[in-house]
Amino acid sequence: MPDLDLTPEVAWALATGGPWPEPEGQSGDARFMALALRKGLKGVGLSSPNPPVGCVLVQGGRVIGAGVHTRAGDPHGEIMALRDAEARDEEVRGATAYVTLEPCCHQGRTGPCTLALLQAGVARVVVGVRDPNPRVDGGGLAILRAQGVAVEEGVLGEACARFHAPFFKLIHTGLPWVSLKLALGSDGSLGPAGRTTPITPPAVQRLGHALRRAAEAIVVGRHTAEVDDPQLTDRWSASTAPHRVFHRVVMDNAGQVPAGARVWQPLAGQPALRAVTGDPEPLRGVEDLRLPPGPRGCSLRHLLHELAARGVGRVLVEGGGTLVQAFLEQGLGDEFHRFQSDLPAGGTALELPLPPAWQLRARARWAGGRWEVWR
């Protein structure tokens, strides 16, 4: 597997499940589907619990419209692409629509995309992957075919399925996608116990914030909150939509993290949540998630259900080591992002029982270390 240079573009690709096919390296339908995937990336961290579907409209080998779904209740990617084409004064009738996920065929908070495509006169629809939602699950493709639209399925299917994996998990299990992240020394440790040990340089830490932007919630353990005193804020450099909500969660079973901790400071659009098992003294401006006890403190499965009920589709577990181990041991992690320095951190090596089926998906290097993605 070739090493990638760790740039902001690579960081965002790794944070969203990539790397993704480069449109310039594709031809025919695959090239336009790669463009639809690129468009879909703009909806990650914004559209949950809906999928960030990307769509491009093509007429005569030329893109005439593009769109992405960025907010539950707002128009889907297909509708946004049709509106984009209209704004450009382009003729859609007879065009081909490239969509990362099968168009919906039911009435929800928005109308069915199949109907919109049919009314616009789209002649051909190319789909990356079928939608497993029981309200769709092949129905959208069947409706289009029945109305004489040519349908192609499975173009860049593996990449589109990987891109929409968080939505698929939510549909099948009711649980959000869980990304685990740790920064380790070459000795596999987090550093000496009880103190903060910088492992990655500031530039890499900034790129690591791509993982926060891709998620709608971040979770850390009590020890991390006390020792590092983090804010846990979303500080990715790119601008984001005003409606984005980023939940900052601390696993604090008995309510021991002090009221003056930086994580409890109120921030617009980034609410602080405290996961507890008892009934500790309330903190002003902090919502308590009262959870049943689990194998290690609060029940992690109940935590994920609580977050899903708040519309969270992607969760980042950023530390510490004990919490990441607990997610792995209980089979609740979906991928692991390992930031590993070429230098030792000087602590005890951490045992991380990755599932045997997981494989190294991607790797990027910086001067002094590497970012690996296991999934």
BAZA-919736 format. One record per residue (C-alpha): chain; x negated, y, z; residue in three letters. Coordinates in nm, 3 decimals. Example, Ala and Ser with C-alpha at 12.3 -4.5 7.8 and 13.67 -1.06 7.14 Angstrom:
<dodos>
> A,-1.230,-0.450,0.780,ala .
> A,-1.367,-0.106,0.714,ser .
</dodos>
This chain:
<dodos>
> A,0.000,0.000,0.000,met .
> A,-0.160,0.331,-0.105,pro .
> A,-0.203,0.604,0.155,asp .
> A,-0.008,0.923,0.090,leu .
> A,-0.142,1.266,0.174,asp .
> A,0.059,1.403,0.464,leu .
> A,0.222,1.714,0.318,thr .
> A,0.557,1.871,0.414,pro .
> A,0.718,1.699,0.114,glu .
> A,0.580,1.359,0.218,val .
> A,0.681,1.420,0.580,ala .
> A,1.042,1.491,0.478,trp .
> A,1.047,1.183,0.254,ala .
> A,0.920,0.958,0.536,leu .
> A,1.167,1.112,0.783,ala .
> A,1.462,1.038,0.553,thr .
> A,1.374,0.677,0.468,gly .
> A,1.137,0.729,0.175,gly .
> A,0.912,0.765,-0.010,pro .
> A,1.162,0.811,-0.291,trp .
> A,1.130,0.749,-0.666,pro .
> A,0.982,1.048,-0.847,glu .
> A,1.213,1.162,-1.130,pro .
> A,0.908,1.231,-1.348,glu .
> A,0.808,0.865,-1.318,gly .
> A,1.147,0.734,-1.431,gln .
> A,1.330,0.721,-1.761,ser .
> A,1.691,0.698,-1.877,gly .
> A,1.953,0.649,-1.606,asp .
> A,1.687,0.596,-1.337,ala .
> A,1.549,0.946,-1.391,arg .
> A,1.884,1.113,-1.332,phe .
> A,1.960,0.889,-1.033,met .
> A,1.626,0.993,-0.884,ala .
> A,1.741,1.354,-0.926,leu .
> A,2.068,1.269,-0.750,ala .
> A,1.867,1.118,-0.463,leu .
> A,1.657,1.434,-0.442,arg .
> A,1.978,1.635,-0.418,lys .
> A,2.112,1.402,-0.150,gly .
> A,1.810,1.471,0.070,leu .
> A,1.946,1.823,0.125,lys .
> A,2.241,1.678,0.317,gly .
> A,2.042,1.469,0.567,val .
> A,2.097,1.589,0.922,gly .
> A,2.408,1.782,0.820,leu .
> A,2.678,1.550,0.686,ser .
> A,2.720,1.288,0.960,ser .
> A,2.929,1.092,1.021,pro .
> A,2.972,1.110,0.643,asn .
> A,2.692,1.009,0.404,pro .
> A,2.486,1.282,0.232,pro .
> A,2.589,1.177,-0.119,val .
> A,2.399,1.339,-0.403,gly .
> A,2.541,1.382,-0.754,cys .
> A,2.418,1.523,-1.084,val .
> A,2.621,1.573,-1.402,leu .
> A,2.445,1.520,-1.734,val .
> A,2.554,1.619,-2.084,gln .
> A,2.336,1.546,-2.384,gly .
> A,2.036,1.459,-2.169,gly .
> A,2.060,1.786,-1.976,arg .
> A,2.166,1.841,-1.612,val .
> A,2.471,2.069,-1.617,ile .
> A,2.565,2.047,-1.248,gly .
> A,2.442,1.911,-0.916,ala .
> A,2.587,1.880,-0.568,gly .
> A,2.547,1.723,-0.226,val .
> A,2.777,1.661,0.069,his .
> A,2.656,1.864,0.367,thr .
> A,2.944,1.872,0.616,arg .
> A,3.219,1.631,0.718,ala .
> A,3.549,1.780,0.601,gly .
> A,3.385,1.980,0.321,asp .
> A,3.381,1.872,-0.046,pro .
> A,3.178,1.564,-0.134,his .
> A,2.876,1.563,-0.363,gly .
> A,3.081,1.493,-0.677,glu .
> A,3.310,1.789,-0.616,ile .
> A,3.015,2.017,-0.546,met .
> A,2.851,1.906,-0.872,ala .
> A,3.172,1.978,-1.065,leu .
> A,3.194,2.323,-0.906,arg .
> A,2.829,2.387,-0.990,asp .
> A,2.892,2.298,-1.355,ala .
> A,3.195,2.526,-1.361,glu .
> A,2.991,2.810,-1.213,ala .
> A,2.734,2.759,-1.489,arg .
> A,3.016,2.765,-1.749,asp .
> A,2.922,2.414,-1.863,glu .
> A,3.153,2.167,-2.041,glu .
> A,3.202,1.860,-1.819,val .
> A,3.435,1.661,-2.044,arg .
> A,3.244,1.364,-2.183,gly .
> A,2.957,1.403,-1.931,ala .
> A,2.792,1.132,-1.720,thr .
> A,2.800,1.156,-1.340,ala .
> A,2.510,1.005,-1.145,tyr .
> A,2.612,0.939,-0.784,val .
> A,2.399,0.783,-0.509,thr .
> A,2.707,0.618,-0.351,leu .
> A,3.030,0.488,-0.501,glu .
> A,3.288,0.770,-0.535,pro .
> A,3.562,0.758,-0.273,cys .
> A,3.914,0.666,-0.376,cys .
> A,4.120,0.756,-0.068,his .
> A,4.269,1.072,0.076,gln .
> A,4.083,1.187,0.384,gly .
> A,4.005,1.542,0.488,arg .
> A,3.925,1.591,0.119,thr .
> A,4.084,1.440,-0.190,gly .
> A,3.948,1.132,-0.367,pro .
> A,3.641,1.195,-0.581,cys .
> A,3.757,0.937,-0.836,thr .
> A,4.059,1.156,-0.915,leu .
> A,3.842,1.468,-0.947,ala .
> A,3.605,1.293,-1.189,leu .
> A,3.896,1.164,-1.396,leu .
> A,4.065,1.506,-1.410,gln .
> A,3.737,1.664,-1.519,ala .
> A,3.712,1.420,-1.810,gly .
> A,3.386,1.256,-1.706,val .
> A,3.325,0.973,-1.953,ala .
> A,3.067,0.768,-1.763,arg .
> A,2.978,0.719,-1.396,val .
> A,2.645,0.571,-1.285,val .
> A,2.639,0.459,-0.921,val .
> A,2.340,0.374,-0.706,gly .
> A,2.510,0.152,-0.450,val .
> A,2.863,0.042,-0.358,arg .
> A,3.033,0.200,-0.056,asp .
> A,3.094,-0.065,0.217,pro .
> A,3.367,0.145,0.379,asn .
> A,3.675,-0.085,0.373,pro .
> A,3.875,0.207,0.232,arg .
> A,3.649,0.207,-0.074,val .
> A,3.433,-0.109,-0.119,asp .
> A,3.458,-0.136,-0.497,gly .
> A,3.797,0.034,-0.522,gly .
> A,3.650,0.355,-0.658,gly .
> A,3.468,0.170,-0.935,leu .
> A,3.782,-0.032,-1.018,ala .
> A,3.994,0.284,-1.053,ile .
> A,3.741,0.448,-1.281,leu .
> A,3.714,0.139,-1.503,arg .
> A,4.093,0.101,-1.518,ala .
> A,4.115,0.458,-1.654,gln .
> A,3.863,0.388,-1.930,gly .
> A,3.555,0.538,-1.767,val .
> A,3.232,0.348,-1.836,ala .
> A,3.075,0.246,-1.505,val .
> A,2.719,0.135,-1.434,glu .
> A,2.633,0.009,-1.088,glu .
> A,2.302,-0.058,-0.911,gly .
> A,2.073,0.199,-1.077,val .
> A,1.788,0.256,-0.828,leu .
> A,2.007,0.040,-0.605,gly .
> A,1.738,-0.047,-0.349,glu .
> A,1.641,0.317,-0.298,ala .
> A,2.004,0.432,-0.274,cys .
> A,2.086,0.154,-0.026,ala .
> A,1.785,0.254,0.185,arg .
> A,1.889,0.619,0.169,phe .
> A,2.243,0.542,0.285,his .
> A,2.141,0.276,0.541,ala .
> A,2.237,0.500,0.838,pro .
> A,2.590,0.539,0.701,phe .
> A,2.615,0.166,0.630,phe .
> A,2.513,0.086,0.988,lys .
> A,2.770,0.329,1.126,leu .
> A,3.043,0.168,0.913,ile .
> A,2.948,-0.189,1.011,his .
> A,2.867,-0.141,1.381,thr .
> A,2.999,0.197,1.496,gly .
> A,2.645,0.283,1.607,leu .
> A,2.414,0.556,1.474,pro .
> A,2.081,0.488,1.306,trp .
> A,1.794,0.487,1.559,val .
> A,1.445,0.604,1.463,ser .
> A,1.174,0.538,1.723,leu .
> A,0.866,0.761,1.735,lys .
> A,0.543,0.748,1.936,leu .
> A,0.202,0.911,1.905,ala .
> A,-0.071,0.664,2.004,leu .
> A,-0.447,0.666,2.026,gly .
> A,-0.659,0.415,1.837,ser .
> A,-0.649,0.208,2.158,asp .
> A,-0.270,0.183,2.130,gly .
> A,-0.211,0.398,2.438,ser .
> A,-0.024,0.720,2.508,leu .
> A,-0.307,0.844,2.728,gly .
> A,-0.363,0.833,3.106,pro .
> A,-0.043,0.798,3.308,ala .
> A,0.109,1.111,3.458,gly .
> A,-0.039,1.372,3.228,arg .
> A,0.014,1.506,2.878,thr .
> A,-0.244,1.383,2.628,thr .
> A,-0.246,1.559,2.288,pro .
> A,-0.296,1.290,2.022,ile .
> A,-0.195,1.461,1.698,thr .
> A,-0.321,1.807,1.589,pro .
> A,-0.073,2.097,1.577,pro .
> A,-0.035,2.075,1.198,ala .
> A,0.072,1.710,1.222,val .
> A,0.301,1.789,1.515,gln .
> A,0.475,2.043,1.292,arg .
> A,0.520,1.781,1.021,leu .
> A,0.651,1.538,1.282,gly .
> A,0.939,1.780,1.331,his .
> A,1.079,1.651,1.001,ala .
> A,1.208,1.356,1.205,leu .
> A,1.403,1.592,1.429,arg .
> A,1.553,1.775,1.132,arg .
> A,1.664,1.441,0.981,ala .
> A,1.844,1.346,1.306,ala .
> A,2.142,1.493,1.488,glu .
> A,2.019,1.390,1.833,ala .
> A,1.687,1.341,2.009,ile .
> A,1.650,1.118,2.317,val .
> A,1.366,1.108,2.569,val .
> A,1.315,0.946,2.907,gly .
> A,1.303,1.126,3.242,arg .
> A,0.928,1.081,3.279,his .
> A,0.863,1.249,2.943,thr .
> A,1.090,1.540,3.037,ala .
> A,0.908,1.588,3.370,glu .
> A,0.546,1.542,3.258,val .
> A,0.559,1.717,2.917,asp .
> A,0.837,1.967,3.002,asp .
> A,0.944,1.982,2.633,pro .
> A,1.220,2.194,2.484,gln .
> A,1.310,1.913,2.239,leu .
> A,1.417,2.168,1.980,thr .
> A,1.450,2.134,1.603,asp .
> A,1.161,2.346,1.471,arg .
> A,1.122,2.215,1.115,trp .
> A,1.013,2.505,0.897,ser .
> A,1.285,2.483,0.631,ala .
> A,1.610,2.671,0.688,ser .
> A,1.923,2.478,0.775,thr .
> A,2.300,2.530,0.766,ala .
> A,2.464,2.729,1.048,pro .
> A,2.698,2.440,1.131,his .
> A,2.415,2.199,1.219,arg .
> A,2.430,2.061,1.574,val .
> A,2.122,1.898,1.729,phe .
> A,2.185,1.719,2.061,his .
> A,1.898,1.713,2.314,arg .
> A,1.939,1.411,2.542,val .
> A,1.742,1.316,2.853,val .
> A,1.784,0.973,3.015,met .
> A,1.797,1.091,3.376,asp .
> A,1.979,0.815,3.566,asn .
> A,1.982,0.982,3.910,ala .
> A,1.959,1.344,3.797,gly .
> A,1.596,1.399,3.899,gln .
> A,1.476,1.633,3.623,val .
> A,1.470,1.976,3.791,pro .
> A,1.712,2.250,3.694,ala .
> A,1.421,2.470,3.579,gly .
> A,1.304,2.224,3.312,ala .
> A,1.276,2.383,2.969,arg .
> A,1.499,2.121,2.809,val .
> A,1.800,2.253,3.005,trp .
> A,1.763,2.605,2.867,gln .
> A,2.076,2.685,2.662,pro .
> A,2.024,2.710,2.286,leu .
> A,2.290,2.780,2.023,ala .
> A,2.362,2.471,1.816,gly .
> A,2.130,2.252,2.028,gln .
> A,2.329,2.138,2.333,pro .
> A,2.151,1.965,2.624,ala .
> A,2.298,1.635,2.747,leu .
> A,2.197,1.438,3.057,arg .
> A,2.257,1.060,3.057,ala .
> A,2.327,0.949,3.416,val .
> A,2.457,0.641,3.592,thr .
> A,2.570,0.809,3.913,gly .
> A,2.720,1.143,4.008,asp .
> A,2.426,1.383,4.055,pro .
> A,2.458,1.754,4.125,glu .
> A,2.578,1.920,3.801,pro .
> A,2.349,2.151,3.607,leu .
> A,2.485,2.471,3.462,arg .
> A,2.523,2.453,3.085,gly .
> A,2.434,2.081,3.072,val .
> A,2.687,1.811,2.988,glu .
> A,2.657,1.483,3.175,asp .
> A,2.712,1.154,2.992,leu .
> A,2.816,0.914,3.266,arg .
> A,2.712,0.569,3.145,leu .
> A,2.727,0.222,3.298,pro .
> A,2.394,0.077,3.411,pro .
> A,2.193,-0.129,3.164,gly .
> A,1.881,-0.349,3.176,pro .
> A,1.663,-0.038,3.227,arg .
> A,1.870,0.242,3.377,gly .
> A,2.160,0.369,3.167,cys .
> A,2.318,0.140,2.908,ser .
> A,2.151,0.236,2.580,leu .
> A,2.429,0.079,2.375,arg .
> A,2.689,0.292,2.555,his .
> A,2.471,0.597,2.498,leu .
> A,2.471,0.531,2.123,leu .
> A,2.849,0.489,2.120,his .
> A,2.887,0.820,2.305,glu .
> A,2.667,0.996,2.050,leu .
> A,2.854,0.836,1.758,ala .
> A,3.179,0.970,1.908,ala .
> A,3.025,1.318,1.878,arg .
> A,2.963,1.268,1.507,gly .
> A,2.596,1.172,1.540,val .
> A,2.480,0.940,1.262,gly .
> A,2.104,0.955,1.321,arg .
> A,1.920,0.945,1.654,val .
> A,1.549,1.005,1.716,leu .
> A,1.400,0.839,2.025,val .
> A,1.077,1.029,2.081,glu .
> A,0.944,0.889,2.408,gly .
> A,0.820,0.779,2.636,gly .
> A,0.678,0.436,2.586,gly .
> A,0.911,0.264,2.834,thr .
> A,1.221,0.399,2.661,leu .
> A,1.097,0.298,2.316,val .
> A,1.017,-0.049,2.451,gln .
> A,1.371,-0.074,2.593,ala .
> A,1.528,0.011,2.256,phe .
> A,1.309,-0.251,2.087,leu .
> A,1.375,-0.520,2.349,glu .
> A,1.751,-0.467,2.322,gln .
> A,1.747,-0.474,1.940,gly .
> A,1.877,-0.117,1.914,leu .
> A,1.603,0.035,1.697,gly .
> A,1.618,0.053,1.318,asp .
> A,1.274,0.188,1.233,glu .
> A,0.951,0.284,1.408,phe .
> A,0.736,0.586,1.325,his .
> A,0.384,0.539,1.459,arg .
> A,0.153,0.841,1.463,phe .
> A,-0.189,0.692,1.537,gln .
> A,-0.512,0.884,1.592,ser .
> A,-0.849,0.749,1.488,asp .
> A,-0.968,0.832,1.843,leu .
> A,-0.875,0.652,2.168,pro .
> A,-0.629,0.819,2.405,ala .
> A,-0.785,0.663,2.715,gly .
> A,-0.486,0.489,2.870,gly .
> A,-0.336,0.141,2.886,thr .
> A,-0.242,-0.013,2.553,ala .
> A,0.133,-0.018,2.501,leu .
> A,0.307,-0.342,2.403,glu .
> A,0.557,-0.273,2.127,leu .
> A,0.758,-0.584,2.031,pro .
> A,0.855,-0.491,1.675,leu .
> A,1.110,-0.733,1.524,pro .
> A,0.938,-1.005,1.315,pro .
> A,1.143,-0.910,1.009,ala .
> A,1.020,-0.551,1.008,trp .
> A,0.761,-0.456,0.750,gln .
> A,0.531,-0.162,0.695,leu .
> A,0.737,0.057,0.461,arg .
> A,0.505,0.354,0.410,ala .
> A,0.187,0.515,0.533,arg .
> A,0.043,0.866,0.515,ala .
> A,-0.292,0.991,0.636,arg .
> A,-0.424,1.312,0.782,trp .
> A,-0.784,1.393,0.867,ala .
> A,-0.812,1.194,1.188,gly .
> A,-0.518,0.958,1.182,gly .
> A,-0.216,0.809,1.005,arg .
> A,0.164,0.803,1.010,trp .
> A,0.313,0.456,0.959,glu .
> A,0.678,0.367,0.909,val .
> A,0.795,0.017,1.008,trp .
> A,1.146,-0.092,0.921,arg .
</dodos>
